[in-house]
């Protein structure tokens, strides 16, 4: 849950001022950038969690359902899903188990490799993810709160950052 804003005061700008006042000038801008990204993530996650709650979904559950909906025949190996979502196998196993328990996906033995499993999106999962996607598109993705140029710049900058941190190869 987010803390209410104090009118006219940016706490990150104040933190930057304090960093400088304590002689950490070389780190002040980086601290402000990192803290800004973390705060933006908190704000978006709070909004998204609130929108997905009525669907019985978390963002992680939504992402897996949406990924499966895009896959050929709406199925994908656990290994591939984990790589695509950048999720640890243990977390994906737990996530898949909960979605299976809810009747949204099935988990079947891979006929090509009996040691692995394939996740299969069920009709109820497809219907739910379509409804959740419509809500997210309308209330979040179509209304980010930035101009199209700012969005493009933000995505480009964060893409460079992620590539530089090894998130993906360029």
DAJO-V27386 format. One record per residue. N is the residue number from 1. RES is the residue in one small letter. D_FIRST is the distance of its C-alpha to the first C-alpha in Angstrom with 2 decimals. Layout:
BEGIN
<<N | RES | D_FIRST> <N | RES | D_FIRST>>
END
This chain:
BEGIN
<<1 | x | 0.00> <2 | x | 3.79> <3 | x | 6.68> <4 | x | 9.38> <5 | x | 12.28> <6 | x | 15.54> <7 | x | 18.36> <8 | x | 20.92> <9 | x | 19.48> <10 | x | 18.25> <11 | x | 17.00> <12 | x | 18.19> <13 | x | 21.55> <14 | x | 21.76> <15 | x | 21.12> <16 | x | 23.84> <17 | x | 26.11> <18 | x | 25.67> <19 | x | 26.44> <20 | x | 29.58> <21 | x | 30.51> <22 | x | 30.49> <23 | x | 32.78> <24 | x | 30.48> <25 | x | 31.46> <26 | x | 31.94> <27 | x | 28.36> <28 | x | 26.64> <29 | x | 26.40> <30 | x | 25.29> <31 | x | 22.52> <32 | x | 21.39> <33 | x | 21.64> <34 | x | 19.75> <35 | x | 16.93> <36 | x | 16.82> <37 | x | 16.73> <38 | x | 13.94> <39 | x | 11.77> <40 | x | 13.01> <41 | x | 12.15> <42 | x | 8.43> <43 | x | 8.69> <44 | x | 10.95> <45 | x | 9.36> <46 | x | 6.30> <47 | x | 9.37> <48 | x | 11.61> <49 | x | 9.88> <50 | x | 9.83> <51 | x | 13.43> <52 | x | 14.60> <53 | x | 13.49> <54 | x | 16.55> <55 | x | 18.73> <56 | x | 17.79> <57 | x | 16.90> <58 | x | 14.60> <59 | x | 15.30> <60 | x | 17.78> <61 | x | 19.55> <62 | x | 19.74> <63 | x | 21.22> <64 | x | 23.83> <65 | x | 24.87> <66 | x | 25.16> <67 | x | 27.14> <68 | x | 29.47> <69 | x | 30.00> <70 | x | 31.29> <71 | x | 33.55> <72 | x | 37.23> <73 | x | 37.83> <74 | x | 34.07> <75 | x | 34.52> <76 | x | 33.95> <77 | x | 34.64> <78 | x | 31.89> <79 | x | 33.00> <80 | x | 32.78> <81 | x | 29.35> <82 | x | 28.06> <83 | x | 29.65> <84 | x | 28.37> <85 | x | 24.73> <86 | x | 25.15> <87 | x | 24.00> <88 | x | 25.75> <89 | x | 28.21> <90 | x | 26.73> <91 | x | 23.27> <92 | x | 25.09> <93 | x | 27.24> <94 | x | 24.37> <95 | x | 22.67> <96 | x | 26.08> <97 | x | 26.87> <98 | x | 23.88> <99 | x | 24.77> <100 | x | 28.39> <101 | x | 27.67> <102 | x | 26.04> <103 | x | 29.21> <104 | x | 27.70> <105 | x | 29.63> <106 | x | 32.66> <107 | x | 33.54> <108 | x | 37.26> <109 | x | 39.62> <110 | x | 40.59> <111 | x | 44.28> <112 | x | 44.94> <113 | x | 43.48> <114 | x | 43.15> <115 | x | 40.91> <116 | x | 38.05> <117 | x | 36.10> <118 | x | 35.41> <119 | x | 32.30> <120 | x | 33.33> <121 | x | 31.18> <122 | x | 32.24> <123 | x | 32.66> <124 | x | 29.72> <125 | x | 27.49> <126 | x | 28.98> <127 | x | 28.49> <128 | x | 24.82> <129 | x | 24.08> <130 | x | 26.09> <131 | x | 24.07> <132 | x | 20.69> <133 | x | 22.23> <134 | x | 23.45> <135 | x | 20.02> <136 | x | 18.55> <137 | x | 21.73> <138 | x | 21.74> <139 | x | 18.19> <140 | x | 17.19> <141 | x | 20.27> <142 | x | 22.68> <143 | x | 20.48> <144 | x | 19.04> <145 | x | 19.78> <146 | x | 22.57> <147 | x | 26.30> <148 | x | 28.03> <149 | x | 29.69> <150 | x | 26.51> <151 | x | 24.98> <152 | x | 28.23> <153 | x | 28.28> <154 | x | 24.72> <155 | x | 25.50> <156 | x | 28.83> <157 | x | 27.56> <158 | x | 24.83> <159 | x | 27.53> <160 | x | 29.86> <161 | x | 27.31> <162 | x | 26.57> <163 | x | 30.32> <164 | x | 31.07> <165 | x | 28.77> <166 | x | 30.56> <167 | x | 27.97> <168 | x | 30.92> <169 | x | 34.55> <170 | x | 35.86>>
END
